[in-house]
Amino acid sequence: MVLLAVLVYLAVGASSAALIVRSSSARPGHATAGPVQDVYEAAFLSGGPARVVDAAIAALHADGRVEIGGPGIVSVRHPLAHDPVERAVFEQLAAAPTGALHTLRLAVMRHPAVQEIGDGLAARGLMTTPGQNRGLRVWGISQGVLSLLALPVAFVLTIISFVRDENPGVPFVVMAFPALIAGCVIGLVVAGRARRRITTAGQHALRSYGIQYAQAFSAAHLVALHGLRAVPDPALQAQLVAAARNPAARTGSHSPSSTDFVAVWCAGSSPGSGCGSSGCGAGSGGSSGDSGSACSSGSSCGGSSGSSCGSSGGSSCGSSSGSSCGSSSGSSCGSST
């Protein structure tokens, strides 16, 4: 049993050490990443593509360029765009058959103007692409689960040794327990870190941006940094929360089609996982209705099984040339979610 305990320590120790080294090398440092450049990058770090779209819609509504009536129908009053994201809103609104807010919201999430924000952040080391750490996450979860399952096995082996040997010495479960617990904890902690999209550099950059614009009270800045709970207009807040909670806005189109463009950066997602306050938001948080701001674990974002966001299969394009949802060429995603 002593030899078996030694083998357990060697196996768990080697796997844990390699896991920690791989985890450290997989997350870029922040020395050369640079700051957050604008409100939409801050929004993307805080809550993914959905937060970007919410910030743009809040800005357009605040100065009267769009109007949102019940039940969640968007109409244009002054089609004047100040940046590519606002232009994307007007483009998708012109193409929208009904002007429904939840449909518009999802369409703009998939637009290249929004998707390429994620590509740029990933290129500068502020975020990781959706599939970049999938192997690390699977490795960590596997180690944690196997270590946990090994505990009852160690207990059974201990009983067998006591039955067969009158003087078994130190129980095997006691010898193996520290290694198995350490393996479980290290594996699950590393897996949890690998699931996060924002890097240490991204956290620093977002925190600095929040401090710099702490006194900014424009609708776009409020939504970008604090989510739907910070929408200044209560009526607009209710409309956006309802749109975010709409099932179609969360899941997007999950039926693959040859004509579908793939949204690789978390478009159509569920709350609290992947991108958002737990992954990309560095604690900035969002409202209870800000369900579109997180990248879901295992939800396909653009209707293609090959580009799922979050912790499951799929991929995200790491460069703006081939990665945006809207490019007709194959979007080979990230390093592959």
Summary of the structure (lengths in Angstrom):
residues: 337
radius of gyration: 23.4
end to end distance: 41.5
largest distance: 88.4
contacts: 1325
relative contact order: 0.18
helix: 55%
strand: 4%
